Amino acid sequence: MKIYCFSGLGADERAFKYLDLHPYELVHVKWLDPLERETLESYAKRMGATINQNEPFILMGLSFGGMLVQELSMYMHPRKTILISTISGKHEQPFRMKISKLFNLYNLIPSKYFNRPSSIAFRLFGAKSEGERELLSEILQDSDPKYIRWALNAIAGWNNTQTVEAFRIHGSDDQLFPLSSVKPDYVVAGGGHLMVVSHAKEIEQQLLNVIDPVN
């Protein structure tokens, strides 16, 4: 069975590089270029065209990818939806995100700062080890600043109020989406926003526990 993986903001398959979910096939869905002022809902439908719905499948999304996966789950019929380090709608958005939306702050930040590694980015993503910081730096530097700006605005403007049935995993130390604002099924103790890297084996086991009965 295929597991369609949607990575975090501006990231790619490297975000899942430490997960081994054999015998299941991980299919890493590549981001499309967004259309001007495109909503997350509209973008999700275009991304969903890459999924083969004629065979059983699972949707798995990390952070921004988790939001997109929820949009897909509303009109597709996955065997399971898995959400990692993400929120389920505007009611779970942290205060700073609501403020950014209110004052349109993301459009005031120069594009050159969106993909520049910094101590602030390391702290927000929970990148503590040298390997985690190197991986995050590579991902940020390879990201398209225009795409990141669009995505940040799309997230801020995401007004989803429909809850989809999903298995949710969240880190206790997530700085981007604090645990106090979400309701996960499993909490990774000490896990930050990048816990899919730092706590890969623990997450891997939880995923297999959920996927095996479905298969």
C-alpha positions, 0 to 999 in steps of 0.5 A: 500500500502506498503512503503519499507523503506531503512535507513541511513548508518549502521542504521535500522528501529529506524531511522523511529521510529517517523513517523506514515504514517497510513494507509500505511504499512512501510516495513523496509528493512534490510541491507545485508552483502556486498560482497568484493568490491561490488559496490552500483549498484550491492548491490542495485540489491541484496537488491531489491530481497526483494521487492514484485513487484506484487503489488503497492509499494513506495520506501523511502530512507534516506541518504545512503538508498536514494542512494540505492533507486535511483538505485532500481527505475531505473529498478523497477516501484514504484508508488512513490520514496521518498528521504530524506536527500540524494544526487542524484548523484556524481554531488551533492557530497560535496567537502570532499567526492570527496577528500576522494575518490581521496585520498582513505581516508576512508581506512586510518581510523581505523575501531574502529572510525566508530561506536564511538559516538562523538561530531563531529558525533552529529554535522554532523548529527544534533543531538541536543537534549539528545534524538537525541544524545542517539538514534544516539549513539545507532545506531552508536554503533550497526553498523558494522565498516566493513559495514560502511567502505564498504558503505563509499567507495561505496558512494564515488565511486557512479558515478550515473548521471541518475536522477530518478523522486522522491519527495525530502525532505532536511533540511536547516541545513544538515551538511553532504549534504549541502542544497546548493548542492542539489535540494529538493522539500521541505526544512525543516527549521532548519532540520539537517541530522537527521531531520527524528527524530527531525522534524518527524511530519513535514516530516510525513505530507509532506509524506502523502500529496505526498502519498495520491494522488498516492494511 
